Amino acid sequence: MSRFLGAQPEVGVASDAEPKAQKAVSRPSDASEIIKTLQHRPSVLVSGTPYSRVAEAVIASDSRVAEAELKVARLREQAAKYNWLPKIGPSVSLNSLGTFVADLVLQQVIFDNGRKIAERDLAKANVEMAAVTLVEDGNERVYQALSLYLKAEENRVLRTHLNSGLKEMAHFEWVMQERVNGGVSNMSDLNVLKQKLASIRARAGEAQEATITAIAELNAMSARPMDDLRGIGGLKSSVQAEALGVIRARAERDRAMAEARISRASHLPGLSANASTNGAMGVEVTTDSLFGFGTMAEFQAIEATKEIAERRVAEAAEDASRKIAAQSRQLEAYRRQATEAKSLTASAKQNLDLFRAQYEGGQRQAMDVVGVYETYASALETEIELRFKAARAELELARLKGGLAEGAKI
């Protein structure tokens, strides 16, 4: 019994010379490196920004199925903590005289080739897996909410631009209408302007509908309405954290190791002591699986399982690094293209101002200014598109790193 007590991390012997120290943690899983890593995982969201407010709202309204699974895993871990203690249960048998004999049997495992320890490690690994799933779900939920918010914000900006274009085109339509009424211009130019106005009006309506739909979806996910939220929140670029896929691979490795040790112990003989209320006592050699011609191959397969688990961790790290590197390059490309588009928009605006001044001085026709304005509007739309592509790429990079949800808050 003292040997089993000594094997427990919670049980310590306090000396007479010094007082008994308080435990730093209340559960074995709290001492896990994976749990610590998840709890201290930082978030790339800047506090107080629209991104942060959206994240807080959707996390607060999460049904958190993964949290319930984590609680179940913790309860099973608590049960596994005491698997080294004696077990008691009824024993009912039918004797040769046709009568039932009921008895209570007490069983204590003396030697099991490390099976009980492996079972505790397996329960602990399951808690780690549930914790990783909880953080992954939170990270994915925040990503979906912020993607909806970016979609709504992009269509708001686009609609503002299109409404400005409607005012410009409406002015030129009025000028052309007056010229047609005065017999200076023909109806073809006026019809072209009306078609352009109808196209811009339709696109503005589509942008408004897209905004309403995205906000409706976002409000369905969040604990409070997000209708009045505006702007794009910045993300921290200096936060460095291990990718969630790598942490999951490590937890899966620990679980595979524990399962392999359990499987190995099941092929080896163990020793247990039994006692019953009728006074019978004895020691029993037990084994889950009998030895056969393929037993050694089974042992080799178990050892190979451990190596596979280690390789999967390395593979997960490589995949995460490759995806993060590719997304980082994509983000840089979008930012560079957005900067170039901004410069082109500024040039188009200068050209438009020049044509407008020449038009007011009588040196240009109205349709000349309309063509230059369309060039400027197209450049501005490209700039808006690239700016939000960069924002989505930055958000995707944060998702790959698993930095959208702070571990302590989850």
C-alpha positions in Angstrom: 0.0 0.0 0.0 2.8 2.4 0.8 4.3 1.7 -2.6 1.1 2.7 -4.3 0.8 5.8 -2.1 4.3 6.9 -3.0 3.4 6.6 -6.7 0.7 9.3 -6.4 1.9 12.9 -7.2 -0.7 14.3 -4.7 0.5 12.3 -1.7 3.5 13.7 0.1 5.2 13.0 3.4 5.7 16.1 5.6 8.7 16.0 7.8 8.6 17.0 11.5 11.2 19.7 10.9 9.3 21.7 8.4 5.6 22.4 7.8 3.7 20.6 5.1 3.8 22.7 1.9 0.6 23.7 0.1 0.1 22.2 -3.3 0.5 24.6 -6.2 -2.2 23.0 -8.2 -5.4 21.1 -7.3 -5.5 18.7 -10.2 -2.8 16.7 -12.0 -3.8 18.1 -15.3 -3.1 21.6 -14.1 0.6 20.7 -14.0 0.5 19.7 -17.7 2.7 21.7 -20.0 0.0 21.6 -22.7 -2.6 23.0 -20.2 -0.1 25.7 -19.1 0.6 26.6 -22.7 -3.1 27.0 -23.5 -3.9 29.0 -20.4 -1.1 31.5 -21.0 -1.8 31.7 -24.7 -1.9 35.4 -25.7 -4.3 37.0 -28.2 -3.3 39.2 -31.2 -6.4 41.3 -30.8 -5.7 44.8 -29.5 -8.0 45.6 -26.5 -10.7 48.2 -27.1 -10.6 47.9 -30.9 -13.7 46.7 -33.0 -12.0 43.3 -33.4 -11.7 42.9 -29.7 -15.3 43.9 -29.0 -16.6 41.4 -31.6 -14.4 38.6 -30.1 -15.7 39.3 -26.6 -19.3 39.3 -27.7 -19.1 36.0 -29.6 -17.1 34.3 -26.9 -19.7 35.4 -24.3 -22.6 33.9 -26.3 -20.8 30.6 -27.2 -22.7 27.4 -26.2 -19.3 25.9 -25.5 -19.9 22.3 -26.3 -16.2 21.7 -26.0 -16.2 23.1 -22.5 -18.7 20.4 -21.5 -16.5 17.8 -23.1 -13.6 19.1 -21.1 -15.6 18.8 -17.9 -16.4 15.2 -18.7 -12.7 14.5 -19.4 -11.8 16.0 -16.1 -14.3 13.9 -14.2 -12.9 10.8 -15.9 -9.4 11.9 -15.0 -10.5 12.3 -11.3 -11.9 8.7 -11.5 -8.6 7.4 -13.0 -6.6 9.1 -10.2 -7.8 6.4 -7.7 -7.5 3.4 -10.0 -4.6 2.0 -7.8 -6.9 1.6 -4.8 -8.6 -1.7 -3.9 -11.9 -2.5 -5.7 -14.8 -4.2 -4.1 -17.8 -5.8 -5.7 -20.4 -8.6 -5.5 -19.7 -12.2 -6.7 -22.8 -14.3 -7.5 -22.4 -17.9 -8.6 -24.6 -21.0 -8.9 -23.3 -24.1 -7.1 -23.7 -27.7 -8.0 -26.8 -28.0 -5.8 -28.6 -25.4 -7.8 -28.5 -22.6 -5.2 -27.1 -19.1 -5.6 -24.1 -18.1 -3.6 -23.5 -14.3 -3.1 -20.3 -12.9 -1.8 -18.3 -9.6 -1.6 -14.9 -9.7 -3.2 -12.0 -7.3 -2.5 -9.3 -7.1 -5.1 -6.0 -5.2 -5.0 -3.6 -5.0 -7.9 0.0 -5.7 -6.7 1.8 -5.6 -10.0 0.4 -4.7 -13.4 3.5 -3.8 -15.6 2.6 -0.1 -15.3 -1.0 -0.4 -16.6 -2.6 1.7 -13.9 -0.1 4.5 -14.4 -0.7 4.4 -18.1 -4.4 4.6 -17.6 -4.0 7.7 -15.5 -1.7 9.2 -18.2 -4.4 8.3 -20.8 -7.1 10.2 -18.8 -4.7 13.1 -18.5 -4.0 13.1 -22.2 -7.8 13.1 -22.9 -8.1 16.2 -20.7 -5.4 17.9 -22.8 -7.1 16.9 -26.0 -10.4 18.4 -24.8 -8.6 21.6 -23.7 -7.0 21.9 -27.2 -10.4 21.4 -28.8 -11.9 24.1 -26.6 -9.2 26.6 -27.6 -9.5 25.6 -31.3 -13.3 26.1 -31.2 -12.9 29.5 -29.6 -10.3 30.5 -32.2 -12.5 29.3 -35.1 -15.6 31.0 -33.7 -13.8 34.4 -33.4 -12.4 34.0 -36.9 -15.9 33.4 -38.3 -17.3 36.4 -36.5 -14.5 38.7 -37.6 -14.8 37.5 -41.1 -18.5 38.4 -41.1 -17.6 41.8 -39.6 -15.0 42.4 -42.3 -17.5 41.5 -45.0 -20.0 44.0 -43.5 -17.4 46.7 -43.1 -16.1 46.3 -46.7 -19.6 46.6 -48.2 -20.3 49.6 -46.0 -17.2 51.4 -47.4 -18.1 50.2 -50.9 -21.6 51.5 -50.6 -20.4 54.9 -49.4 -18.1 55.1 -52.4 -21.0 54.1 -54.8 -23.3 56.6 -53.2 -20.7 59.3 -53.9 -20.6 58.0 -57.5 -24.3 58.3 -57.8 -24.2 62.0 -56.8 -21.5 62.6 -59.4 -23.3 60.8 -62.2 -26.6 62.4 -61.3 -25.0 65.8 -61.8 -23.7 64.8 -65.2 -27.0 63.3 -66.1 -28.7 66.6 -65.3 -26.2 68.5 -67.4 -26.7 66.1 -70.3 -30.4 66.3 -69.9 -30.3 70.1 -70.2 -28.0 69.9 -73.2 -30.4 67.4 -74.9 -33.3 69.7 -74.1 -31.4 72.6 -75.7 -30.5 70.6 -78.7 -26.8 70.7 -78.1 -26.3 67.0 -77.5 -28.2 63.8 -78.7 -30.0 61.2 -76.6 -27.2 58.6 -77.0 -25.0 60.2 -74.4 -27.9 60.7 -72.0 -28.9 57.0 -72.4 -25.3 55.9 -71.6 -25.3 58.1 -68.4 -28.7 56.6 -67.4 -27.3 53.1 -67.8 -24.3 53.9 -65.7 -26.5 55.4 -63.0 -28.7 52.3 -63.0 -25.6 50.0 -62.7 -24.1 52.0 -59.8 -27.5 52.1 -58.1 -27.8 48.3 -58.4 -24.3 47.7 -57.0 -25.0 50.0 -54.1 -28.1 48.0 -53.3 -26.2 44.8 -53.5 -23.6 46.2 -51.1 -26.3 47.3 -48.6 -28.0 43.8 -48.7 -24.6 42.1 -48.2 -24.0 44.4 -45.2 -27.4 43.6 -43.7 -26.9 39.9 -44.2 -23.5 39.8 -42.6 -24.5 41.9 -39.6 -27.6 39.7 -39.1 -25.4 36.6 -39.0 -22.9 38.3 -36.7 -25.7 39.4 -34.3 -27.0 35.8 -34.2 -23.5 34.7 -33.0 -22.9 37.6 -30.5 -24.3 38.4 -27.1 -25.1 42.0 -28.0 -25.9 43.7 -31.3 -23.0 44.8 -33.5 -24.9 47.2 -35.8 -23.2 50.4 -34.6 -19.7 49.1 -34.7 -17.4 50.7 -37.2 -13.7 50.5 -38.3 -11.1 47.8 -38.6 -9.1 46.8 -35.5 -5.4 46.2 -35.7 -3.7 43.0 -34.8 -0.5 42.5 -32.9 2.3 41.2 -35.1 4.8 40.5 -32.3 2.9 37.8 -30.5 4.7 34.4 -30.9 2.9 31.3 -29.9 3.0 27.6 -30.9 0.4 26.7 -33.5 -2.6 24.9 -32.2 -2.1 22.1 -34.7 1.3 21.3 -33.1 -0.2 21.4 -29.6 -2.9 19.0 -30.7 -0.3 16.7 -32.2 1.6 16.7 -29.0 -1.6 15.8 -27.0 -2.3 13.0 -29.5 1.2 11.8 -29.1 0.8 11.6 -25.3 -2.5 9.7 -25.7 -1.0 7.3 -28.2 2.0 6.6 -25.9 -0.4 5.9 -23.0 -2.5 3.6 -25.1 0.6 1.8 -26.3 1.7 1.2 -22.7 -1.7 -0.1 -21.8 -1.7 -2.5 -24.8 1.8 -3.7 -23.9 0.8 -4.3 -20.2 -2.3 -6.3 -21.3 0.0 -8.8 -23.0 2.1 -9.3 -19.8 1.1 -11.2 -16.7 0.2 -9.3 -13.6 -0.3 -10.0 -9.9 -3.4 -9.2 -7.7 -4.6 -10.1 -4.2 -8.2 -11.2 -3.6 -10.2 -11.5 -0.4 -13.9 -12.3 0.1 -16.2 -12.1 3.1 -16.4 -15.9 3.3 -12.8 -15.9 4.5 -11.1 -16.9 1.2 -7.9 -15.1 0.4 -5.3 -15.6 -2.3 -2.9 -14.2 -4.8 -3.8 -14.4 -8.5 -1.8 -14.1 -11.7 -3.8 -12.3 -14.3 -3.4 -11.4 -17.9 -5.7 -9.9 -20.5 -4.2 -11.6 -23.5 -2.5 -15.0 -23.7 0.9 -15.5 -25.3 0.8 -16.7 -28.9 3.0 -16.9 -31.9 2.2 -13.3 -32.9 2.8 -11.8 -29.5 6.4 -10.5 -30.3 5.0 -8.9 -33.5 2.4 -7.2 -31.3 5.2 -5.8 -29.1 7.0 -4.5 -32.2 3.9 -2.9 -33.5 3.4 -1.2 -30.1 6.9 0.2 -30.2 6.4 1.4 -33.8 3.2 3.2 -32.7 5.4 5.4 -30.4 7.7 6.3 -33.2 4.7 7.2 -35.5 3.4 9.5 -32.8 6.7 11.4 -32.6 6.8 11.7 -36.3 3.3 13.1 -36.4 4.4 16.0 -34.1 7.2 16.8 -36.4 4.9 16.6 -39.4 2.3 18.9 -37.7 5.1 21.5 -37.0 6.3 21.4 -40.6 2.7 21.8 -42.0 2.0 24.7 -39.6 5.3 26.5 -40.5 4.6 26.0 -44.2 1.1 27.4 -44.0 2.1 30.3 -41.8 5.0 31.2 -44.2 2.7 31.1 -47.2 0.1 33.2 -45.6 2.7 35.7 -44.4 3.9 36.1 -48.0 0.3 36.5 -49.2 -0.3 39.2 -46.6 2.8 41.1 -47.7 1.7 40.9 -51.3 -1.7 42.3 -50.5 -0.3 45.1 -48.5 2.2 46.0 -51.2 -0.6 45.9 -53.8 -2.9 48.0 -51.6 -0.1 50.6 -51.3 0.4 50.7 -55.1 -3.4 50.9 -55.6 -3.6 53.9 -53.2 -0.9 55.6 -55.3 -2.8 54.9 -58.5 -6.0 56.2 -56.9 -4.3 59.5 -55.9 -3.0 59.9 -59.5 -6.5 59.2 -60.9 -8.0 61.8 -58.5 -5.5 64.4 -59.7 -6.4 63.7 -63.3 -10.1 63.9 -62.4 -9.6 67.3 -60.7 -7.7 68.5 -63.8 -10.5 67.4 -66.2 -13.2 68.8 -64.0 -11.4 72.2 -64.0 -11.0 72.1 -67.7 -14.7 71.1 -68.1 -15.8 74.1 -66.0 -13.6 76.3 -68.2 -15.3 75.0 -71.3 -12.3 73.0 -72.6 -13.8 69.5 -72.0 -17.0 67.8 -72.7 -19.2 66.2 -70.0 -18.6 62.7 -71.3 -14.8 63.3 -71.1 -15.1 64.0 -67.4 -17.4 61.0 -67.0 -14.8 58.7 -68.5 -12.1 60.0 -66.2 -14.3 59.7 -63.2 -15.0 56.1 -64.0 -11.2 55.5 -64.1 -10.9 57.1 -60.7 -13.8 55.1 -59.3 -12.4 51.9 -60.6 -9.0 52.6 -59.0 -10.7 53.5 -55.7 -12.7 50.2 -55.8 -9.5 48.3 -56.4 -7.9 50.0 -53.5 -10.8 49.1 -51.2 -10.8 45.5 -52.4 -7.1 45.1 -51.8 -7.2 46.8 -48.4 -9.8 44.3 -47.2 -8.0 41.4 -48.8 -5.0 42.4 -46.7 -7.2 42.5 -43.6 -8.7 39.1 -44.3 -5.2 37.7 -45.0 -4.0 39.1 -41.7 -7.0 37.5 -40.0 -6.3 34.2 -41.6 -2.7 34.4 -40.5 -3.8 35.0 -36.9 -6.2 32.0 -37.2 -3.4 29.7 -38.4 -1.3 30.8 -35.4 -4.3 30.3 -33.1 -4.0 33.8 -31.6 -7.6 35.1 -32.0 -8.8 33.8 -28.7 -7.0 34.4 -25.5 -6.4 31.2 -23.5 -7.0 32.7 -20.0 -10.5 34.0 -21.1 -11.5 30.7 -22.6 
